[in-house]
Each structure stands twice: as C-alpha cells, then as structure tokens.
C-alpha cells in the first residue's frame, strides 16, 4: 500500500530516513507532512518537496495512515498528546529508544496500533539495521508499508516479543560504536607497528568494510570464513590466540552487549 505519513521530528535520523523513503519511491513528497519546530531543520526537510509545519496546529484535520515519532525519548511525553486526535485510525511508529508501547497506549488510547523501531546510524547511507515490534492492533497492510519504508534505509527484522527490542538496541543500535572503536584500536595498533597514520586508517577501515561485506555476501558462516583465513601456526593464528585465548574477545563482547541491554531496560522505566 502507499500511505500518507506524518513525520514528527526531523533531526539527523529522521531526515536521513525521509530522504531514503523519497529516493526509493516508497512514499511521495505530497503524501508527507513533517512537523519540526526548529526552523533550520524544517527548511531542510521542505527542500525535499514535503509539506512542513512548525507545530501540530490543526492536526485533527489531517489524514494519515502512519505517524512516525522521531523525537528524543525525554520529550516524547510532552510531544505525543497533540497527536491523539489521529488515533486509532492512524498507526504510530516510534524510533524513540526505550519508550515502551504501553506509554503510547497510555497517552493515545489502548486501541492505538503502535510499532516500535530501533534503527542505527548506518541507515544514513542505506546500510542500516532496523528491528521492529508491532502490537496486535497493527494491520498486515500497515506492517508491510512500514517494512517498505524502513527497507529504504537497510535491513529489517520483525520481532515477536517487545522485550527483544532491548537486545536489538544492544547489538545493532549501539553496535556501530563498537565497530568504530575496533577500527580506532586497529588503526592505533597499525601506527604502533610502524605504519603512517594515513595508511593505518585506510588499512583498518577497508579491512573491516571488506570483511563485513564478505561475511554478508559469501553465504558462509563467520566462523568458517575465519578458519579460511587462518593457516596453522601462521600470523593470523598467532593473533587469534590472543583474541580468542580464554575467550577474551567473546567475554568482552558479551559483557558489552549485556551492559547496553540492561541500560536500555533502565531507560524504559
């Protein structure tokens, strides 16, 4: 289905997603209304050909299939009540981290179709990873429309339990930062090994980029790909003995993901 969309908040994530939807043809500019109080951000959105407004004045007269809430979690309770006139006819899609569907039901009404989404920053270049969970009130048509919209920004996984959103937050939501830090560490190690900073940065970034693409496109299990690179008693084996000895890296990643998951739960309370 093609639908009419109201995008509430058009900061960096909202704007990047908007550009992806329009570029893919998933939605037409005339079918999008962006509500953004910041004049600079609002004008930036308007340059994409969509309608814009500084405030939700007259929102009750709008027709919308989907209202996308892309504001910071700490202001959501202040922003959301203005959109109650659109519920339950319109479904609501939230990318506000840590805000449970029960909060939307409390403010908008228990009969409101609500979808939670956890995107990540690579969505800005169409390489994102989005996890979504929909309550039982969301129709198959709306869920398919949401999937089409989000697919313009990357891959989408549909979850069967809202509690899994916290795990998605810990793995893919926060995950890019883990990878960026690994690149930082690999670059620093390369400099320490005698390479120039320019060469070290290119080597680190391209190695991670290439390995990630190979892992996705080869169809092989990551463990199998690791084994293919690792010659007995070779250089890779020497390095992996450090990373994998006593499950060092595995334990660190487990601890990091668990810390992020627990923090996501805390922020949702």
N, C-alpha and C positions, 0 to 999 in steps of 0.2 A: 504494500500500500504506500501511496505518497501521502504525507501528512503535513499539517500546519504545526509549526514549532514556535514556542516562546522560550528564548534563552535568557535566563535571569543571571546576570553577571557575565562580563566578557573580559576577564583578565587574560593572562597568557594561556592558561589551559583552555578556557572557554573559546578564545579566539582561534587557537590552533585547531580545535575540534571543528569550529564553524567553517574555517577555510577548507578542511578536509571534506566536510559534508557537501559544500558547494562545488568543489572541484570534481568530486565523484558523481555529481548529479543526483545524490541521494535525496536532496531537497532543493527546491528552487528559491532564489532570493526573495521573491514576492511572498513566499509562504513562511518567512521567518521574521519574527519580531524580537529584537534584542533590547532588554531593559538593563541599562547600565548608568549609574549616577555620575561616574567620572567622565567628564567631557572629552578628554583625550581618547580614552578607551572607546567611548561611544562613537566618536567620529571615525575612529579606526574601523570599527565594525560597519559603520554606514558606508564606507568606501567599498565594501563588498557587495553593495546593492540591496542590503536588507533594510527593513524598517527599524527605526530605533526610537527609544524613549528614555528619558532620564528617570522616570518613576512609573509605578504601575497604575497611574491615574486612568480611570475608565476601563480597567482590565475586565470588569464584568461583561463588557460589550464585545470582548474579543472571542474569536472562535479558535480553539486549539485542540489538537489531538495529543500533544505532548508538551509538558512544561519541564524544562531542564534547569535544575538548580545548581549553579556553578559558582556559589559564593563560599566564603570561608566558613568553616563549621561554627566558629564563635559568634557569627552574626546571623546564622540561619534562623534561629527562633524569632529574631526581630523582623526578618525579611519575609518569612513564609506566610504569615497570616493574611497578607494582602492578596494572596492568590487563592484563598479559599473559595471565592465565587466560581472558580473554574473547575473545582472538584464537585462530584466524582466523574464528570463527563470526560475531563482530560486526565491522562495518566501523568505521573510525576517521576522524573528520572533525576536522581541525586548523585553528584560526584563529590559531595561533602564528606570527607573522611570521618569515620567514627560515629556518624549520626544514624541511629537505627530506624528501621521502618516504623516502629512504634511511635517515634517522635512525630513523623508525618501524619500518622493516623490520629494522634492526639490533637494536632493543630488543624488538620484539614478534614478530619472525619474518618471513621473506621471503614467507610465504604470506598475509600480512595485507592485506585490502583497505583502502586509505588514500586519503583525499581531502583535498587542501589547499584552503583558502579564504582569500581576502583580502577582508574586509569593510571598510566605512568608517563613520565616526561618524553620518552621516545615517540609518543603519539604526535608530537610536534612535527615529526618528519615522516609520519605514516607508518612507523615501525613500533607502535605501542602494543601493550598487552593490557586488555581490559577484562576484569572479572565482573559479572553481573549476577544479581539475585532479584527475582521478581516475586511479589506476593501473589496469592491465588486469584486476586481480582484483575490482574493484568491479562488482557486478551491475547490470543495467539497472534493476531494481526499486529497489535502494538509491539509485542515482543519481537516479531520479525522486522518491524520498522526500526526499532531500536538497534537490533543486530546489524541492519543495513547501515545505519548512521555510524555506529561505532566501528564497523569494519573498514570505514574510510580512513580510520586512524591506526589500524593494525589488526591484531588478532583478538578474538572474543571467546571467552569461556563462560558458559552458563552454569551457575552453581545450584545445587539442590538444597542448600542449607545456609541461612543468612550468617550463621556463625563462621562459615568458611571465608567470609569477606575479610576477617582479621588475618587469616593465613595468607590470603591473596595480597593484602596490604604489606605483610612482612616479606613476602617473596618477590612479587613483581612491582608493587607500589614503591617500596623502598629499595628494591633490588638494583636499579640503575646506579644508586650511590655506592653500593658495594662494588660493582664492576668498575666505576670510575676510580674508586680508591685502589683497586687492584692495579689498574693502569698506572696510577700515580706511583705505586710501590714498584712495579716492574720498570717504569721509567727511571726511578731513582736508583734501582739496582743496576740498570744498564749504564748509567753515568758512573756509578762506583766501579763498574767493571772496565771503565776506560773509554766509553763512547761519548761523543758530544751530546749536548742536551737536545739539539735538533734531531740527530739520528736516533737517540734514545726514545724521544717522544713518538716519532714515526714508527719505529720498530714495535713499541708497546701497543700503540693504538691499532695499527694494522694487524698485528698478531691476534689481538682479541677480536677484532672485527672479522677477520678471515676465519678464525676458529669457530666463532658463533655461527657464521653463515654455513660453514661446512657441516657443523653439527645439525643444523636445521634441514639442509638440503640433501645430505647424503643418505638419509634413511637409516643410518647406523646408530646403535646405542652409543652415548658418550663414552662409556667405559671401553667399548670396542675400539672407538677412534683413538682413545688414549693408548691402548695396547698397540695399535698400529704404528704409533709414533715412537714407542719405547723399545729400543733394541736392548737385549740382555747386556748388562754391565756397561751400557752406553751413557752418554751425557744426560739424556732425559731420565734414565733410570736413577742416576745419581741425584738429580733434582727432586724427583718424586719420592725418593727415600726420605728426604727432608720434609716435604709437604704431607706425605701420607704416613710417615712413621708415627706409630701410636695414634693414628687417625687425627693428626694435628689440625689440618685444614678442615676436615669434616666436623670435628668438635667445635671449632671456631664458628663455622657457618651455622651449625645447629644452635649454638648459643646466641648468635646474632639474630637469626630468624625468630627464635623464641622470645628474645627481648623486645623485638619490634612487634610481634603478635600480642604480647602481654600489654605493651604500651597502647596499642590500638584498642584493646578491650577497655583499658582505663579511660581513654579519651572518649569512649562512647557512653560512659556512665553519667 
